[in-house]
Each structure stands twice: as C-alpha cells, then as structure tokens.
Amino acid sequence: MLPATLPTISDAELTAWRGLSYASLANAVLRKFIAADDIDAATLTKLTGDAYTEAVFGSAEITPISSLEKYASGLHLQALSNGPTLAFKDMAMQLLGRLFEFELARKNATLNILGATSGDTGSAAEYAMRGRKGINVFMLSPAGRMSAFQRAQMYSLQEKNIHNIAVDGVFDDCQDIVKAVSNDLAFKHAHNIGTVNSINWGRISAQVVYYVRGYLSATSSNSQKVSFAVPSGNFGNILAGHIAREMGVPIDTLVLATNENNVLAEFFQTGVYRPRPSKETFETSSPSMDISKASNFERFVFHLFNGDAARVKALWTEVDQGRSFDVSQTPEFKGSRERFGIVSGTSTHADRLQTIKAVYETTGRLIDTHTADGVKVAASRIKPGIPMIVLETALPIKFAETVKQAVGFEPALTAQQAEMMKLPQRVVQIAPDVARVKEIIAAA
Ligand SMILES: *Cc1c(COP(=O)(O)O)cnc(C)c1O
C-alpha cells in the first residue's frame, strides 16, 4: 500500500477544497492514495462520510481551530482529540475500522488484531473495531499502570469481539508477547493475526487530511503559509505533516516537540540517531511520547536519502542491533532543514506544568500534557505573519493528575464520562505468558 511516488495537491485543488466538509475533504485526499479498483467512489464516500461525523467527533468541524493569541501572538490550537477516546489516534482509527470491515467482507475473510498498549493506541483501536464483523481485537495492557480513566475507557467495552488482557508486568512485557506470538508464523497464519502496525500507511494517509484542513482553516488564500507544531513520540503524526508538505500543502515549518525522551529532537539537531534501551526511557507526565525508538522514522530517512533503500537498510541494520547512526556530515542531512522545514525542541515536566498553567490563565483553555509539550516548543518558533498551529493530541481529562498539579483542580468529567467510570469492566488478568495469550486467541 506504500505508493512509490507521492501524489500531489495542486493550487486549484486547494482552492476547490476550501468549502468542503471534513468528510468530503477526507474523501478527496484519500482518493489520491487509494485506487478506484481497490475501493470504488461510492464506497469511499460512504466510509469517509460515516467516519467523520459530528456524532463521532463532537462538532461539525471535526478538528476545530481556536486561537491562543492571548498566550502567544500567532499561536493556534487544532483539536484532534474530540473523538471517542479523546486522543488524536481516533482520527485515523475511526476510518480504518470501517476500511477493514469493508475489505474483510469483500474477501470473505476474518482478522484477529493483536496489540500492546500503554493507553491511547489500544483504546483507539478498540473503539474503532468494536462490534465490527470479521474482526477480533486482543489488546494487552500492563496491569495497574494505566490511569483510572484509561482503564475505564478500554475495559468497559462490552462487545464480544473486544478482548482486554491485563498482563502482570510493564508495557515492554506486553510488547514482547505480541512479538513472540507474531514470530510463530504457523500460529499467526492459522489464526489470521495482524498487528496494528500493518495498517500504518492507511493511518498516515488519513492523518494527512487534518493537516490540509488545518491549513485551509487558518488561511484565506493559497499564497499564505502556516506552520504546525506536533507533540511527537513514534513520528507517526508528524510523518503525515511531512507528507502533506511534500504533496504541496504550503507548510512553512514543522515543529517536532518531544518530552524528556528526546531521541527525535536530538536527531534533527545533530544528525545523530541514538535509540535508547528501554531502561533509559523515562516515565514522564506525557506518557504517550515515552519512546526510545521511533517506529515510523525510517520512512522519513528514506525520503531524506532520496529513496536509496540500500542505504536506509544499512542504517537500520545498526539500529536493530541497538546501535546509533550519525549522518551529520552528509549533504542530505546538511540540506535537510531547508528542504523539509523540520525544527525540533524538548519540553520537561516543569515546562508542561508551567505551560498548562499559563495557557489556562491567559486564554481560559485547559490543555493536556502532550499538547503542552507542543505549545512549549512552538512558542519560540513563531514567525510574524505565519500562523503556528499546535496539534492538540489529547484532552486534559485523560491526564487529570498532572493537570491538577498545574492548575490546582482536575478537569470536570462530562455526565457520559462519569457514567463510563461506573460501568462494569471486562478484562482478564494474566502472568506474562505467551502460551496463555495464544490460548485466549485460539478460544475466541
Ligand atoms: C500517540 C500520541 C502522541 C505521539 O504521536 P506519534 O505519532 O507517536 O508521534 C502524542 N500525544 C498523544 C496524546 C498520543 O496519544
């Protein structure tokens, strides 16, 4: 599904798209990635139309933009976190759930999705796949390590095709089990197992849509540019921004914000990519960005070296053996800031607290810890006349404890969320045991 060359977006298309609803825009953008003989026009229109509705995303705009001018001149916030699980992963997952169901029905096939989550990805996948025909989800999570809100969100789902498995251990133990099950090829084939990773390209094209929408919302003519600031961990979100820019969306700068786990910020500043072992990965108050190795970063490096697959393969041979690589002296890296417009910065726990408080006091808006990392790094990168759009990647209620530390109170639960917290929870708790997970899959 990875296109050899990227499709382009013309000036005339951008103009024509200004008046479109989010669903119609998604349809137009995805059409560029999906061949008509894969999914016909009527089907793609229906799938995008069903995914991007006010009922699913809370407003007709789907990703509304608001001003944070009172905090910093030129600063805006684009909300990507008003979907069912209150984090930006819903933006792609809600469409993917529908695409999967369509594909499986057409091939008369079934799929068992196996994944590990520390919070946002797992719940987005479960809410996207709940009740869908032909699909089972088996989601491993570290027992007792997610917030009460995250646990309630996942474990309260009652659909029979959703299987929550809490593992006595940490996230890495869950991840190791997923790898072990996937490496048993006979089992994998016998049980039609797919991981959430295999859908990455679909995920990224669905994410290109909100960069186009953000651009169109913040401008009135195509001669204007905007910049985006993106809270980053696995390079999934910002990869879509990079692709939107390559396709022709007039994006000036892409600001990559990391937390204390700054492997990506370090690369863009020095040309050295130094993945960390998991014991060097800090547990932070923006936990969805706590990564030691960025799983979508290879795609960017492939562009950086102009599609030289052998060169990228050689670099990842190093990475896979736990080593770093240094491309600082290559002409490609030296020209990369100019060519790709990516700058980076790091934010700390103290920065998050300070930013959440200051944004609240100046604008009245509560932001979550990940978004705060984005705001912090964006603020020093704003250029006059170019709107800086920070992507809001989660709502503050998901990270209520830290928000309370910053402003002195917890964000209020909506009536619906309060109900959810009281629902019975469906989860089996197991030891970190590959055989037990296989049994659960085989029995479903
Ligand atoms: C997943 C996630 C991120 C990081 O996104 P990447 O695509 O991994 O860079 C940031 N914030 C939140 C709230 C997330 O759930």
The ligand as an SDF file (V2000), in Angstrom:
LIG
                    3D

 15 15  0  0  0  0  0  0  0  0999 V2000
    0.3960    8.7820   20.2670 C   0  0  0  0  0  0  0  0  0  0  0  0
    0.3970   10.1120   20.9030 C   0  0  0  0  0  0  0  0  0  0  0  0
    1.4190   11.0690   20.6630 C   0  0  0  0  0  0  0  0  0  0  0  0
    2.6340   10.7720   19.8100 C   0  0  0  0  0  0  0  0  0  0  0  0
    2.3140   10.5710   18.4640 O   0  0  0  0  0  0  0  0  0  0  0  0
    3.3490    9.8550   17.4880 P   0  0  0  0  0  0  0  0  0  0  0  0
    2.5870    9.5910   16.2660 O   0  0  0  0  0  0  0  0  0  0  0  0
    3.7690    8.6170   18.1820 O   0  0  0  0  0  0  0  0  0  0  0  0
    4.4980   10.7700   17.2790 O   0  0  0  0  0  0  0  0  0  0  0  0
    1.3150   12.3080   21.2410 C   0  0  0  0  0  0  0  0  0  0  0  0
    0.2780   12.6130   22.0690 N   0  0  0  0  0  0  0  0  0  0  0  0
   -0.6920   11.7260   22.3420 C   0  0  0  0  0  0  0  0  0  0  0  0
   -1.7810   12.1160   23.2690 C   0  0  0  0  0  0  0  0  0  0  0  0
   -0.6850   10.4490   21.7660 C   0  0  0  0  0  0  0  0  0  0  0  0
   -1.6550    9.5680   22.0520 O   0  0  0  0  0  0  0  0  0  0  0  0
  1  2  1  0
  2  3  1  0
  2 14  2  0
  3  4  1  0
  3 10  2  0
  4  5  1  0
  5  6  1  0
  6  7  2  0
  6  8  1  0
  6  9  1  0
 10 11  1  0
 11 12  2  0
 12 13  1  0
 12 14  1  0
 14 15  1  0
M  END
$$$$
